Amino acid sequence: TRDGNDGPWSTFGINIGTPAQAVRMLPATGQSASWPVLPDGCTSLSSDLDFTTCNNDRGKVFYVNKSSSWQEEGIYELNTLYVENQLGLGEDARGEYGYDTVGLAWSGEGLPSLENMVVGGIADPFSWEGSFPLSPRGVNFTDLNDPKPTILHTLRNETYIPSTSWSYTAGAYNVVPKAYGSLTLGGYDTTRFEANDITIPFGSDISRDLLLAVQSVSTNLTDTPLMSTANYWYIDSLVASMWFPEDVCTAFEDAFGIVWDSENSIYLINDTQHETLTNQNPSLTFTISANTTGASVNITMPYSSLALNASYPVYPNSTRYFPLKRAVNDTQYTLGRAFLQNAYVITDYDRSNFSVHQALFPDSSVSQNLVSIIAPGDETTSTNGTTSTSSDSSSSLSGGAIAGIVIGALCALALLALAFFLVHRRKRARIAEADSAAAAAAALKASGSELDAGRDGQTRDFGVEHKTELEGGQNAKHEMGQEGAVPSELFGLEAGKVSEMEAAVKRPVYEMDAGEVVVPELESGENTAAKAELEGSAVQRPAAKETGGVAGRETRGSG
């Protein structure tokens, strides 16, 4: 469906808890925990805010007290928002953390459900919709040597996907016909992008891994480039806008006739200028690369991707805006979801690189062409020395049993996400035994899925109950306390970095029979398919020193 107070954007249907609560979320490229919105996200903002309307606008709230599988961890600062904090977003945000079952789609749609995943309920409006994590790097709360596995890492470790990878494009609401977003875990859809051969290594700072060089920015409205001094920008799908130096923003103002609203820190497009720009149909071109002087590729955005809608609390009332922000320094240089409308990002944590391509919006009659990204060590080499990474190749992944399952196809009025799910099974010498083992495992998993219901079902305010999870002697308030009143969520240093996950020899799963392996693609609004195969890897426990000071402060290592 389409959600958001700064878009609208394609969101994806996710289940959390037992019984499953259906919520809609946006993918978060640098995040490790699922962040659903809690009821406080609507009740604490404004007394004039209608709860029913807010609940729908924020993608449906999650009630922790209604989930029998919820295991409370405590209230923590959202300090994994390192990059967003640099942008002045979510600086005082806190989350009610725990562990719960997370399903990659809504009930009955066939995608995996994972138990004991880290979930952090939020109320802060910095992220209006809940967010679904794409980072494989573990989450720590108080012990740096005990990272909790993430969804992406678990999918790989449990052989659902063939590699620690994903691909994503946000879709575009203002094109005709409207293009929904596409999220594929473990591979990519070749029908959604125009391929290029530019591969970009991860940034050395793991909190800014998706770092690319922008060599120039130009528009066909003027012969003079809007920006000609190359620098590095971070891709972050958790934010909507694009941050550029103030002199570049001035060039945007002159070219597009946009006006800066200093009170709300937003660029506005008035109706007259919008009509002019619509008739001119200008475009914006980013020349991007792995470095400031190397081979490059262009990503082009039409004006329709730059005329977005903002509403409360981004702006007091619904208004048209231009997704551009003024950066104070280069740590704020960021490309958000607006850029990802027309960019398709393929991220490979096993090889520590990513690529950015021009997004395509194929007609609904065009079938998906999903290709698995195979992890190093699982690739096969042909007689001519080339390496196969496509799951379409019978040498890299056997045909096995292939089943297509449509997920998320509910009534049209609900405008819910659609997706396909392909299951691939590795060819073994004894296929019959493998089939039998997979069926037995599935039956066992199904029989053990019921959890004891023991919650009292009473509603409660965010952070009021389970006060013992907070540090002793501090007041757990409805607002979750003042500065320093709660510990901070931590990231496991290097936990989930590909080099540590990819032990090519000592991988215990090698001794196990191959079961069903999957590449789920979450496709918001279009039929999709996914395919995969994988050997599991164990969570690495990095040796890390305590940082000292306040227990539970976030620490990130360098890549």
Backbone hydrogen bonds, N-H to C=O, Kabsch-Sander energy under -0.5 kcal/mol:
donor,donor_aa,acceptor,acceptor_aa,energy
3,D,9,W,-2.7
4,G,57,D,-0.6
9,W,3,D,-3.6
10,S,170,A,-0.8
11,T,1,T,-2.1
12,F,25,M,-2.9
14,I,23,V,-2.9
15,N,103,G,-2.0
16,I,21,Q,-1.8
17,G,101,T,-2.5
21,Q,16,I,-2.3
22,A,20,A,-0.5
23,V,14,I,-2.9
24,R,59,G,-2.6
25,M,12,F,-2.3
26,L,130,G,-2.4
28,A,132,F,-2.9
29,T,27,P,-0.5
31,Q,28,A,-1.2
34,S,118,V,-1.8
35,W,131,S,-2.6
38,L,122,I,-3.1
41,G,38,L,-2.3
42,C,39,P,-2.2
43,T,39,P,-2.0
44,S,40,D,-2.0
46,S,42,C,-0.6
49,L,46,S,-1.3
50,D,48,D,-0.6
54,C,50,D,-2.7
55,N,51,F,-3.3
56,N,52,T,-1.8
57,D,53,T,-2.7
58,R,54,C,-2.5
59,G,56,N,-1.5
60,K,55,N,-3.0
62,F,37,V,-2.8
64,V,62,F,-0.8
66,K,63,Y,-1.1
67,S,64,V,-1.4
68,S,18,T,-3.1
68,S,66,K,-0.6
70,W,67,S,-1.1
71,Q,99,Y,-2.1
72,E,70,W,-0.5
73,E,97,Y,-2.8
74,G,97,Y,-2.0
76,Y,74,G,-0.5
76,Y,95,G,-2.4
77,E,487,P,-2.9
78,L,93,A,-2.4
79,N,77,E,-1.8
81,L,78,L,-1.6
82,Y,80,T,-0.5
85,N,81,L,-3.1
86,Q,82,Y,-1.4
87,L,83,V,-0.8
87,L,84,E,-0.8
88,G,85,N,-1.8
89,L,84,E,-2.4
93,A,90,G,-1.0
95,G,76,Y,-3.1
96,E,121,G,-2.5
97,Y,74,G,-3.1
97,Y,95,G,-1.0
98,G,119,V,-2.1
99,Y,71,Q,-1.9
100,D,117,M,-2.2
102,V,114,L,-2.7
103,G,15,N,-3.2
104,L,112,P,-2.5
109,E,106,W,-1.5
114,L,102,V,-3.0
117,M,100,D,-2.5
118,V,149,P,-0.5
119,V,98,G,-2.7
120,G,34,S,-3.4
121,G,96,E,-2.5
121,G,119,V,-0.5
122,I,36,P,-2.6
123,A,94,R,-0.6
127,S,124,D,-0.8
128,W,126,F,-0.6
130,G,24,R,-0.8
130,G,58,R,-0.7
131,S,35,W,-1.7
132,F,26,L,-2.7
134,L,28,A,-1.9
134,L,31,Q,-0.5
135,S,31,Q,-2.5
138,G,495,A,-1.5
139,V,148,K,-1.9
140,N,490,L,-3.3
144,L,142,T,-0.6
146,D,143,D,-1.7
148,K,139,V,-3.4
154,T,150,T,-2.5
155,L,151,I,-2.7
156,R,152,L,-1.7
157,N,153,H,-3.0
158,E,154,T,-2.5
159,T,156,R,-1.9
160,Y,155,L,-3.0
161,I,155,L,-1.1
165,S,163,S,-1.5
166,W,347,T,-1.9
167,S,184,T,-2.3
168,Y,345,V,-2.2
169,T,182,S,-1.8
170,A,340,L,-2.1
171,G,340,L,-0.6
172,A,179,A,-1.4
175,V,172,A,-0.5
179,A,172,A,-2.7
180,Y,178,K,-0.6
182,S,169,T,-2.3
183,L,522,L,-3.2
184,T,167,S,-2.6
185,L,520,P,-3.0
186,G,165,S,-2.0
186,G,184,T,-0.6
188,Y,371,V,-2.1
190,T,188,Y,-0.6
190,T,369,N,-2.4
192,R,189,D,-1.8
193,F,190,T,-0.8
194,E,358,Q,-2.6
195,A,193,F,-0.7
199,T,197,D,-0.7
200,I,354,F,-3.2
202,F,352,S,-2.5
203,G,209,D,-2.0
206,I,204,S,-0.6
206,I,557,G,-1.0
208,R,205,D,-2.3
209,D,206,I,-0.7
211,L,209,D,-2.1
212,L,210,L,-0.5
212,L,233,W,-2.8
213,A,289,S,-2.5
214,V,231,N,-2.8
215,Q,213,A,-0.7
215,Q,287,T,-2.8
216,S,287,T,-1.1
217,V,227,M,-2.1
218,S,285,T,-2.3
220,N,283,S,-1.0
222,T,219,T,-1.2
226,L,217,V,-1.6
227,M,217,V,-2.0
230,A,228,S,-0.7
231,N,214,V,-1.5
233,W,212,L,-3.1
234,Y,333,Y,-2.0
235,I,210,L,-2.4
236,D,234,Y,-0.5
236,D,335,L,-2.4
239,V,236,D,-1.0
242,M,323,P,-1.4
243,W,334,T,-2.6
244,F,242,M,-0.5
244,F,325,K,-2.3
246,E,327,A,-0.6
249,C,245,P,-2.2
250,T,246,E,-2.1
251,A,247,D,-1.5
252,F,248,V,-2.0
253,E,249,C,-2.5
254,D,250,T,-2.3
255,A,251,A,-2.0
256,F,252,F,-3.1
257,G,253,E,-1.9
259,V,268,L,-2.2
261,D,266,I,-3.1
262,S,260,W,-0.9
265,S,261,D,-1.1
266,I,261,D,-1.5
267,Y,322,F,-0.6
268,L,259,V,-3.2
268,L,266,I,-0.5
269,I,320,R,-1.5
274,H,270,N,-2.5
275,E,271,D,-2.2
276,T,272,T,-2.0
277,L,273,Q,-2.9
278,T,274,H,-2.5
279,N,275,E,-2.0
280,Q,276,T,-2.1
281,N,277,L,-2.6
284,L,301,M,-3.0
285,T,218,S,-3.2
286,F,299,I,-2.9
287,T,216,S,-2.7
287,T,285,T,-0.5
288,I,286,F,-0.8
288,I,297,V,-2.8
289,S,213,A,-2.3
290,A,295,A,-0.6
297,V,288,I,-2.2
299,I,286,F,-2.5
301,M,284,L,-3.4
303,Y,282,P,-1.7
305,S,302,P,-1.6
306,L,303,Y,-2.2
307,A,303,Y,-0.8
308,L,306,L,-0.9
308,L,321,Y,-2.2
309,N,7,G,-2.5
310,A,319,T,-3.2
311,S,5,N,-2.1
314,V,311,S,-1.8
315,Y,311,S,-1.1
319,T,310,A,-2.6
321,Y,308,L,-3.0
322,F,267,Y,-2.4
324,L,322,F,-2.8
325,K,242,M,-2.9
327,A,244,F,-3.0
327,A,325,K,-0.6
332,Q,329,N,-1.7
333,Y,330,D,-1.0
334,T,243,W,-0.5
334,T,332,Q,-0.6
335,L,234,Y,-2.9
336,G,241,S,-1.3
336,G,334,T,-0.5
337,R,239,V,-2.8
338,A,240,A,-2.5
339,F,336,G,-0.8
340,L,336,G,-1.4
341,Q,337,R,-0.7
341,Q,338,A,-1.1
342,N,339,F,-1.3
344,Y,357,H,-2.9
345,V,168,Y,-2.5
345,V,343,A,-0.5
346,I,355,S,-2.4
347,T,166,W,-3.1
347,T,345,V,-0.5
348,D,353,N,-2.8
349,Y,164,T,-2.3
349,Y,347,T,-0.5
350,D,164,T,-0.7
351,R,348,D,-0.5
352,S,348,D,-0.5
353,N,348,D,-2.0
354,F,200,I,-2.5
355,S,346,I,-2.1
357,H,344,Y,-2.3
358,Q,194,E,-0.8
359,A,342,N,-2.4
360,L,192,R,-2.3
366,V,363,D,-2.3
371,V,188,Y,-2.9
373,I,186,G,-2.3
374,I,372,S,-0.7
374,I,389,T,-0.5
375,A,162,P,-1.4
378,D,375,A,-2.2
380,T,388,S,-0.8
382,S,386,T,-2.4
385,G,382,S,-1.9
388,S,380,T,-2.6
393,S,390,S,-1.5
396,S,393,S,-0.8
397,L,393,S,-2.3
402,I,400,G,-0.6
403,A,401,A,-0.5
403,A,423,V,-0.6
405,I,421,F,-1.3
407,I,419,A,-3.1
410,L,408,G,-1.7
414,A,411,C,-1.3
415,L,411,C,-0.6
415,L,412,A,-1.1
418,L,523,E,-1.4
419,A,407,I,-1.7
421,F,405,I,-0.7
422,L,519,V,-0.5
422,L,530,A,-1.3
423,V,403,A,-1.1
424,H,422,L,-0.5
424,H,517,V,-2.3
426,R,515,G,-0.5
428,R,426,R,-0.5
431,I,428,R,-0.5
431,I,429,A,-0.6
434,A,430,R,-1.8
435,D,431,I,-2.6
436,S,432,A,-2.2
437,A,433,E,-2.6
438,A,434,A,-2.5
439,A,435,D,-2.3
440,A,436,S,-2.4
441,A,437,A,-2.5
442,A,438,A,-2.3
443,A,439,A,-2.3
444,L,440,A,-2.5
445,K,441,A,-2.5
446,A,442,A,-2.3
447,S,443,A,-2.4
448,G,444,L,-1.3
449,S,446,A,-1.3
454,G,452,D,-0.6
457,G,65,N,-0.6
464,V,461,D,-1.9
465,E,461,D,-0.6
469,E,466,H,-1.7
470,L,467,K,-2.2
474,Q,471,E,-1.4
476,A,474,Q,-0.6
477,K,475,N,-1.0
480,M,477,K,-2.2
485,A,482,Q,-2.3
489,E,77,E,-2.4
490,L,140,N,-4.2
491,F,555,T,-0.6
492,G,138,G,-2.6
495,A,492,G,-0.8
496,G,494,E,-0.6
497,K,494,E,-2.7
498,V,349,Y,-0.5
500,E,497,K,-1.5
501,M,497,K,-1.4
502,E,498,V,-2.0
503,A,501,M,-0.7
504,A,502,E,-0.9
507,R,505,V,-1.8
510,Y,507,R,-2.6
511,E,508,P,-1.8
512,M,509,V,-1.8
517,V,424,H,-1.8
518,V,160,Y,-0.8
519,V,422,L,-0.9
521,E,420,F,-1.1
522,L,183,L,-3.6
522,L,520,P,-0.5
523,E,418,L,-0.6
523,E,521,E,-0.8
524,S,181,G,-1.6
524,S,522,L,-0.6
525,G,523,E,-1.5
526,E,418,L,-0.6
532,A,517,V,-0.5
544,A,542,P,-0.6
553,R,550,V,-1.3
559,G,204,S,-4.7
